[in-house]
Amino acid sequence: MTHLILSRLTKTFGRETALDDVSLSVAPGERVALLGHNGAGKSTLMKIVLGLIPADAGRVEVLGAPPGSPQARAQVAYLPENAAFHPALTGEEQMGLYLRLRGQSPRDARPLLDRVGLGSAATRRIGTYSKGMRQRVGLAQALIGRPRLLILDEPTSGLDPVSRREFYAILDDLAADGAAILLSSHALTEVEARTDRIAILSRGVVVADDTLAGLRRNAALPTRMQIAARPGAADEVAEALQAGGRNGVTVDLVCAADEKLDRLGRIAALGPLVEDVEILPPSLKDIYDHYSRREAK
Amino acid sequence: MTAALGLAGCEFRIALRNRWVAIVIAMMALFALVLAAAGSAPTGALGADRLSVTVASLTSLAVYLVPLVALLMSFDAIAGEVERGTLPLLLTYPVSRGRVLLGKAAAHLATLAIAFAVGYGLAAGAAFAVDAEAARGLPALWRLFWSSLLLGAGFLGIGYALAAVARRPGAAAGLAIGLWLVAIVLYDLGLLAAVVADGGGAFTTDVFPWLLLANPADAFRLFNLASSEATAAAAGVGGAAAAIPAWQALLSITLWPLAAFALALQAFRKVTP
């Protein structure tokens, strides 16, 4: 059974179209990243899945139940963007409440806080926490009761690189346990290796939904090569390769992905004139820009 | 139910830490003591014991103070959650909005109960200190206690409804104070003016009693004064209280919390986080 199915979802706010005919699904054990600029519709999509706001048209199925139904809510965990909690409660008390709301013992608060690295701050008031620490409380509450679907809105914003790695390690465990995970981000660099599939939203439209390799392939962005020529030989190399840019020692070359091997062969044929070759495949940012701009045209 | 209890526990803890509990208790205690001290004039002529006299004074005080305190505590309940951004997450939990409201109300009612117990208790203690007969006023004091809770519950519900409509704590606080002014102060002034202008006509005999009953604060006053003749005598408003049976006033202050909570739930259900 697919844990989350969105089919032809549409939502407008007044004249603004937040989501336009969006279809998306997340299978058990699958980690799907939802990418898009601010205002692309990521949070709106998530709030509809959670049943916080209704959709105008289209169908949403959360673990076989309508969004926001008691059955769905019992198995769905949510981490809001900029997770906020009552500043007067301690981390442990806040977690205790969330545990009780899910019918679990408040005594589990400590182990959960330990798991996200907040054990030492458990008895401090949340008002004294940093943004990263609040985000960890948010993650801890999302782990309560073995949820089958996790909706994480920009979960790694405010986390330092080390915390981010720890965060993804926890997600790996959850996915391995069969939970479906939908997380949003505005940067492809943050999610690249840690997700199974990437959906890109642009102005409420899904403009891509594929693995990173698939996105890379379909974008067919040109590859850049930087050729370090022997001192004084830059002009000669540039001429031989019909390359444009050069700055004395390095020669820049841009070619389509399928011409890459051919070009490399010609560079190798130049023999001693060339000292080194650097191949720069299209960056994640290039790929993301390619898809998010394509629809905006 | 454990969900609502958990929410109530947290809400009470927050009220403790925000000093709400302390503020409300201090306010009730202070006013009760001031009343106890001020009401030390000889009362023998009225045939009432000291505690009954104190209860009459407390009733007049509670009419103003209880709604004010209840409204002030409740305005933050929903609007505060919206403002802090804690509401969306809470609403994704498997707990209904009715339960959320119930949990908050339980905590706020507990706060009120403690404050009334302390305030009224102090006033009673002062009465016992000077009058051995004060025990005769205990039933009236008990009645004042639980009817104050009913009155408080009514205004808590109204406060939640206002908070849900206003969405922002600032606006909700303004609405709460405005409502208090209208319902508690201006309402009675308006009625008084109408009765005087009417000069004993149809308004005074037919409409006026219903208007008194319709306002929970007036119904609360009527109930406490009508239930105890001694108190009524002490307060000198026996005539007005006798016109309306106590059960009708009781019905009004019992129905108000129910109606207010229904209203609050209705408004809360419309809040989209």
Interface residues (C-beta under 8 A of the other chain):
Chain A: K47 L50 G51 L52 I53 P70 R73 A74 V76 A77 Y78 P80 N82 A83 A84 F85 H86 P87 A88 L89 E93 Q94 G96 L97 Y98 R100 L101 R102 G103 P106 G138 Q141
Chain B: T2 A3 L5 G6 L7 G9 C10 R13 I14 R17 N18 R84 G85 T86 P88 L89 L90 L91 T92 Y93 P94 V95 T272 P273
